[in-house]
Amino acid sequence: MKIRVYWEYPDFATHLGEQNYEDIELPDDYTEEEIEKEVAEVALEHFGWSYEILTKEKK
């Protein structure tokens, strides 16, 4: 089956020319849970993130 995965950038305008979706192929017998897992992985590939532990002293 073909699935179109959409994502949104709440703080940025999408008029910068970047697509906000990707089409993926999945087996026809995937369950809703398997589809959701794959879709989440694809969407998360389009976001960068990091973290900093604030309770530790910087070295």
C-alpha positions in Angstrom: 0.0 0.0 0.0 1.1 3.6 -0.6 1.0 6.0 2.3 1.6 9.7 2.3 3.2 11.0 5.5 2.7 14.6 6.3 4.5 16.7 8.9 4.2 20.3 10.1 6.6 23.0 11.2 4.6 25.1 13.7 7.3 27.8 14.0 8.3 28.0 10.3 6.5 28.8 7.1 6.4 26.0 4.5 6.7 28.6 1.7 10.5 28.0 1.7 10.1 25.4 -1.0 10.5 22.3 1.2 7.9 19.6 0.8 5.9 18.7 3.9 5.2 15.1 2.9 6.8 11.9 1.8 5.2 8.9 0.1 6.2 5.5 1.3 5.3 1.9 0.4 4.3 -0.6 3.0 3.1 -4.2 2.8 -0.6 -4.5 2.3 -1.0 -6.7 5.4 0.4 -4.2 7.9 -1.7 -3.5 10.9 -2.7 0.0 12.0 0.0 -0.2 14.7 2.7 -1.2 12.2 1.6 1.7 9.9 1.7 4.2 12.7 5.2 3.1 13.8 6.5 3.4 10.2 4.8 6.8 9.7 6.3 8.1 13.0 9.8 7.1 12.0 9.5 8.8 8.6 8.2 12.0 10.1 10.8 12.1 12.8 13.6 12.0 10.2 12.6 15.5 9.1 13.2 17.1 12.5 16.5 17.8 14.2 16.6 17.9 18.0 19.1 17.9 20.8 19.0 18.2 24.6 21.1 19.5 27.5 21.1 18.3 31.1 20.7 21.4 33.1 21.3 19.9 36.5 24.9 18.9 35.8 27.9 21.2 35.9 29.4 22.1 32.5 32.9 20.8 31.8 
